[in-house]
Amino acid sequence: MKTPAGVECPFYYADYHRGKQKEECRLIARNPEGGRWHARLCHTCPVPAILRQNACEHLVLEGRVERTWFGLREQVHVYAVCAKHLLEVQAPEVGCGHCHDDLARWLEQSLLDR
């Protein structure tokens, strides 16, 4: 679904059916310590860019709202984990570095088997 920022995000949800005005970020909502989400956070959220750059099925994201710059500004902070290798991912745009090695080895082996 398109966010208020105009980009696709699988975690953004909006319901305007029959007069409802419900908008939420399900990534932040599923985190008990996620904080309070509002639509302005979508303009600076890194999640849509991360998901466009890394489509690994084992990447698990957790988001929360953090105050920055002397508490005057809020932004979404993303924590990423590789569920397959149980590693914290420092650069979620790139991935853990192990999943893609497995894929490369599998492709190489399948080409050698032919």
C-alpha positions in Angstrom: 0.0 0.0 0.0 1.3 3.5 -0.7 2.3 5.5 2.3 1.6 9.2 2.8 5.1 9.8 1.3 4.0 8.1 -1.9 6.1 5.0 -1.8 5.0 1.3 -1.4 5.4 -0.2 2.0 4.0 -3.6 3.1 3.8 -2.4 6.7 1.6 0.7 6.1 -2.1 0.1 6.5 -5.0 2.5 5.9 -8.7 1.9 6.1 -11.1 4.6 4.9 -14.1 2.3 4.3 -17.4 3.7 5.5 -16.0 6.8 7.1 -13.2 5.1 9.0 -10.0 7.1 9.2 -7.5 4.5 10.4 -3.8 4.7 9.4 -1.1 2.7 11.0 2.4 1.3 10.6 2.2 -2.4 11.4 6.0 -2.6 11.8 5.9 -0.2 14.7 2.6 -1.4 16.1 3.9 -5.0 16.5 6.8 -3.8 18.7 5.6 -3.2 22.3 8.3 -0.5 22.7 7.7 0.9 19.2 6.4 4.3 20.3 3.7 6.4 18.8 3.5 6.4 15.0 2.2 9.3 12.9 2.0 9.8 9.1 4.8 12.3 9.0 7.3 9.5 9.9 6.7 7.9 6.5 8.6 10.7 4.7 11.9 9.8 6.4 11.3 6.1 7.1 14.1 3.8 5.7 12.0 0.6 5.5 10.7 1.0 1.9 14.2 1.6 0.6 15.6 -1.3 2.6 13.0 -3.7 1.2 13.6 -2.4 -2.4 17.3 -3.0 -2.0 17.2 -6.3 -0.2 14.5 -8.9 -0.9 16.0 -11.7 1.2 13.2 -13.8 2.7 15.2 -14.3 5.9 15.5 -10.6 6.7 13.4 -9.7 9.8 12.8 -6.0 10.6 11.8 -4.4 13.8 11.0 -0.7 14.0 10.5 1.9 16.7 10.1 5.6 16.9 13.1 7.5 18.4 13.6 11.1 19.3 16.7 12.7 17.8 18.5 16.0 17.8 17.8 17.2 21.3 14.4 15.5 21.3 12.9 17.9 18.7 12.6 15.4 15.8 11.3 11.9 15.6 12.4 9.2 13.1 12.0 5.5 12.6 14.9 3.4 13.8 15.2 -0.1 12.2 16.7 -3.1 13.8 17.3 -6.1 11.4 18.1 -9.7 12.0 18.8 -12.6 9.7 16.4 -15.4 10.8 18.3 -18.1 9.0 21.7 -17.5 10.5 20.5 -15.7 13.7 22.7 -12.7 13.1 22.1 -9.0 13.7 22.3 -7.3 10.4 24.4 -4.1 10.5 23.5 -2.9 7.0 20.0 -4.2 6.2 20.2 -2.8 2.6 23.0 -5.3 1.9 22.0 -8.2 4.2 23.9 -10.5 6.5 26.4 -11.6 3.9 25.8 -15.3 4.4 22.4 -15.9 2.7 23.6 -14.7 -0.7 26.8 -16.8 -0.4 24.6 -19.8 0.0 22.6 -18.8 -3.1 25.9 -18.2 -5.1 27.2 -21.7 -4.1 23.9 -23.3 -5.0 23.9 -21.7 -8.4 27.5 -22.6 -9.0 26.9 -26.2 -8.0 23.8 -26.5 -10.3 25.8 -25.1 -13.2 28.6 -27.6 -12.6 26.1 -30.5 -12.4 24.8 -29.8 -15.9 
